[in-house]
Amino acid sequence: RNAPRLRIVARFGVGYERVDVEACTERGVYVSYTPGVLSNAVAELTMGLILCLSRKIPEADRHVRTEWAKGSRFPSGMDLEGKTLGIIGLGRIGHAVATRAKAFDMEIVYYDFRRNRDVEEALGARVLELDDLLRVSDFVSIHVPLTSSTRGFIGERELKLMKRDAYVINTSRGAVIGEEALCRAIDEGWIAGAGLDVFVKEPLPLDSPLVKLKNVVLTPHMSTSTVETRRKMAQVNVKDIRRVLRGEPPLNPVPEQRGKIFQKPE
């Protein structure tokens, strides 16, 4: 209402839950985002979190700086070979994660609203119901958008289905996991730990229970924060903004606006 000349909201990323798409559509305002160009960066950080947890890399770093010279021993980690990675959401990013995990000889299972037979054939991935995936996975990696149906998608019931020595990885949106339930799950030993790049409240408050938990690796919502990826994202936004200002539809509209053409006001 207060921006009558607004033509496009170009989202820098793939999550757009903060944009009122319905209101934009009613007013003939395009909403675009940057799919595809950031999948590899997010997948790389996902695998980085998995490696940090499996090989205890953050703890090992602290051990070298404070304890190793004193003669104390550091506990062993675990191999990724033969471990099962459960991917929740096998879209562009989930697919990129699966490809990298296969290079570590991990077994791939996935849950998605749509079956991806190409990935099943190429990577030997198996589709499972969510509960079954949670029961068999050594690592559960979440790659779904935040919507009304995915908010709190992984809660106490789901966490209690996981193995006690399993880890959960979240590089999607913090609210997909019930944070209070996750803290209890780690503190009480329902699961082994977590690798988190996203949180319900960001920046994560210093008094958050997550900060005090062991077996948790935390990163500051940095999954797309590489020089190359951020440049690609900016270029996608710029192209779509220029197209709209010329009276053309964007190349990357959000799914709710696919196929829609808004007339340029006189």
N, C-alpha and C positions, 0 to 999 in steps of 0.2 A: 504493500500500500504506500509506503514511504519512498519507494524507488521506482517511479513510473517509467523511467528510461532503461531499467534493467533488462538485459536481453539474455544473459547466460550466467549461470553459477557453475564455474569450472572447478571441480573438486580435485585437489592435489592428492591423489591416492585412489584406492578402490572402495574404501568404506565411506558411505555418504549418509549415515543414519542421522547426522545433525542437520541435514538439509530437508526442508519440508517439500518433498517432491510434488505432492498433491497441490499445494498452494502455488508452486511454480507453474505447474501444468495449467491450472485454471487461469493464470495470468499470461500464458504464452511465453514463459521463461524456460529456456532449455537448461537442463542439468546434465553436465558431462563429468566423466571421470577418466582414470588413466589405467585401464586394464592391460595386462600383457607385459608391459615394459618393466614391471617391478617384481614379477614372479620369481625370477632367479635370485634376486637379492634377498627376498623373504625366505626362500628355500635354503639359501646358504646359512642364514642366521639360525633357522630351525635346526639344521644339522649341527651347527656350532653349539647350540644349547644341548642337543643330544650328546655330543662328544664331551662337553663340560660335565654333564651328569654321569656319563658312563665311565669316564676316566678321572673324575674328581679334579679337574684342572684348576678351578679357583682355589680349592683347598690345598692343592699341591703347590701352587704359587705362594700362598701364605706360609706353608710349611718350610719351603726353601728359605724364605726371608726371615723366619723366626725360630725354627725348630731343628732343621736338618743338621746343622753344625753341632748341635748338642747331643747328637747320636740317636735321636728318636727315629723310629721307623714310620713309614707312611703306608697306609692300607692299600691293597690292590683294588683296581677298578675291574671292569668287565669288558669282554669283547662285544662288538656289535654283530659280528658274523653269526648267523643263525638265529638272532633275536627277531621278534615279531614287532613290526611297526604298524600300529593301527592309525589310519588317516581318516579323520572325520571331515568330509568335504573334499571330494576329488575333482575340484575345478582346476584352473590354471596353476594356482600355487600348490595345491595338493599333488597335482601331477608332477610338478617340478621337484617337490620333496621326494616323491616315490622314486623318481629317476635317480636321484642322488643316493637315496637309501639302498637302492639295488646295487650300486657300486660298492657298498660296504657288505654285500651279500646278506642283507636283511630280508626276512620274509615280509611281504606287503599284504595287508588286509585293509579294506576300506568300507566306510559306510557313507552313502550319499542318497539323496532323493532320486537321483537318476543313475542308472547303471552305465559304466564306462567300459564297454567290451574291448575297445582299442587298448586301453591300459592293461586290462586283464591279459590280453594276448601278448602285448609287448613286454610286460614286466612280470608276468605270472601272478599278478595281484588277484586276490579273492575278495568278492563282495560278501559282507556279513551284515546281519542285523546289528543294531547298536549294542545291545546287551552282550551279544556273543563277541563282538569286537573288544569290548571292555574286558571281558573275562580272559581272553587269550593273549592280549598285547603286552609286551614288555615296555613299550613306549606308545603313548597315545598323543597324536599331534592334531591340533584343531585348526581348521581352515574354512570357517563358515562366516558369512557376514552377520552383523548384529541386526536382527529383526525381532518382531514381537514373538516369533516362534522359536528363536534361538537364544533369547535372553534367559539366562539361568539354565541353559540346556544341559550342562553338566553340573549336577548338584549332589547332595548327600547320597541318594540312592545309586547314582551312576558311579561315584567314587568308591563306594563300598563293593561294587562289582569287580573292581580292578584287583590285580594281583598285589600282594603286600610289598613286593619288590619291583613294582612297575612305577614309571614316571609319566607325568602329564606335561605336555608342551603346549603353550598357547602364544601364537603370534597373530591372532586374529583381532578380537576385541575382548577387553577384560570382563565385561558383563556376561559373556557366554558361559563363564564358570561362576558358580556361587562362591565368592571369595571367602566367606565365613566358613562354609563347608570345606573348602580346600585347605584352609588353615588347620581345621580340626583333623582332616584326613592325614596331613603330614605330621602334625603334633602327636596324634594318637596312633600313628603307624598303620593307617588303612592302606596307604601307598608309600613308596619310598621317597618321593620328592617331586619337584616341579622345575621347569624352565619357563620363565614368564617374561614376555616383552611388552605386555599390555595389562592394564589394570582398570578396575572400576573407576577409580579416581586418579587422574594424572595431572601433575606429577604425583607419584606415590608418596603419601605423607611419611615422614621419618618415624612416626610412632605407629605405623602399620604393623600388625602382627607378622606380616610376611617378611619384614626386614630382620626380625629376630630369629626366624626359623633356620635351622640347618637343612642341608640337602635341597636348598632352593637357589637357583641362579636367576638373578634379576637383571634385565637390561632396560634402558629408558625409551621404549617404543622406537627402536632404531632399526627395525627390519629393512626399511627402504633407504636408510641413511648411508648411501655410498655416493661418491661424486658422480659416477657414471649414471646410476639409476635416477638420481634426482634431476640430472640434466635431461634425461629422456622424458621423465614425467613432465617437466616444465615445457618441453617442446611439444608434447601431446596437447597440453592445455593451450599453449599459444596458437597452435594450428586450429583448434576448435573455436577459440575466441575469434580469431580472424575470419573463419568461415561464417560464423553467426553475424558478425558485424557487416559482412558482405551480403547478408540476406540468405545464406545457405545453412542447412542443418548441420550440427556437429557430427563428426565421424564416430564419436564415442559417447552417445547418449546413455544414461542409466537405463537399465532394462524396462522400467515403467514407461519410458518415453520412446522406445524403439518404434520407428515407423511414423512418428508424429512430425508434422511440418507446421510450424507456427509462422503466420504471416508477419512480415516486417512492418511495424507501424509507420504511417506516413509522417 
